Amino acid sequence: MVVSKTDYDKLQKLQYNMHKYFELARMKNSWSALYHYVFSDNVLGEVERIVPDFDWYDPDKSYRADVCAFIGAFDLEMNDITIIDYNC
């Protein structure tokens, strides 16, 4: 996947926040708030805007399973990013 530096920075911030909130959800064993955050327009909507072909398997089992599947697929996608910096 190829994205601009600006979009990459946005994705990195989303990734950081998801992992931070994931740790809180894990400690509290409360997945509902994280589920609604991850699948909001602010996160999922932004990911789909920047990476329209982003694909992940939705297990549809529980909030926790859905969040874990999404974050895992997102982390793998982030490893495959090529950044284009137009400020040469």
C-alpha positions in Angstrom: 0.0 0.0 0.0 1.2 3.5 -0.9 0.1 6.5 1.1 1.3 10.1 1.6 3.3 11.1 4.7 0.3 13.0 6.0 -2.0 10.0 5.7 0.6 7.7 7.2 0.9 10.1 10.2 -2.9 9.9 10.6 -2.8 6.1 10.5 0.0 5.9 13.0 -2.0 8.1 15.4 -5.0 5.9 15.0 -2.9 2.8 15.6 -1.3 4.3 18.7 -4.8 5.3 20.1 -6.3 1.9 19.3 -3.4 0.1 21.2 -3.7 2.5 24.1 -7.5 2.0 24.4 -7.0 -1.8 23.9 -4.8 -2.0 27.0 -7.4 -0.1 29.0 -10.2 -2.4 27.7 -8.1 -5.5 28.5 -7.4 -4.3 32.0 -11.0 -3.5 32.7 -12.4 -6.4 30.6 -14.8 -3.9 29.0 -14.8 -4.0 25.2 -18.0 -2.1 24.3 -16.5 1.4 24.3 -13.4 0.3 22.3 -15.6 -1.5 19.8 -17.7 1.6 19.3 -14.5 3.7 19.0 -12.8 1.4 16.5 -15.9 1.0 14.3 -16.7 4.7 14.3 -16.3 7.1 11.4 -13.3 8.6 13.2 -11.4 5.3 13.0 -12.9 2.8 10.6 -14.1 5.6 8.3 -10.7 7.3 8.2 -8.9 3.9 7.6 -11.3 3.2 4.7 -10.8 6.7 3.3 -7.0 6.3 3.3 -6.8 2.6 2.5 -10.0 1.8 0.4 -8.9 -1.8 -0.2 -8.2 -2.5 3.5 -9.7 -6.0 4.2 -10.1 -7.9 7.4 -12.0 -10.9 8.6 -14.9 -10.0 10.9 -15.6 -13.0 13.2 -18.9 -11.5 14.5 -18.5 -13.3 17.8 -18.0 -10.6 20.4 -16.9 -7.1 20.8 -13.5 -8.4 21.9 -13.1 -10.8 19.0 -14.1 -8.1 16.5 -11.8 -5.5 17.9 -8.8 -8.0 18.1 -9.4 -9.1 14.5 -9.5 -5.5 13.2 -6.5 -4.3 15.2 -4.5 -7.3 14.1 -5.3 -6.9 10.5 -4.6 -3.1 10.7 -1.2 -3.8 12.3 -0.3 -6.1 9.5 -1.4 -3.5 6.9 0.7 -0.8 8.6 3.8 -3.1 8.1 3.2 -3.0 4.4 2.9 0.7 3.9 5.1 2.6 1.5 5.2 6.3 2.2 5.3 8.8 -0.6 6.8 12.2 0.4 6.1 14.8 -2.2 8.3 17.4 -0.4 11.4 16.5 -2.3 
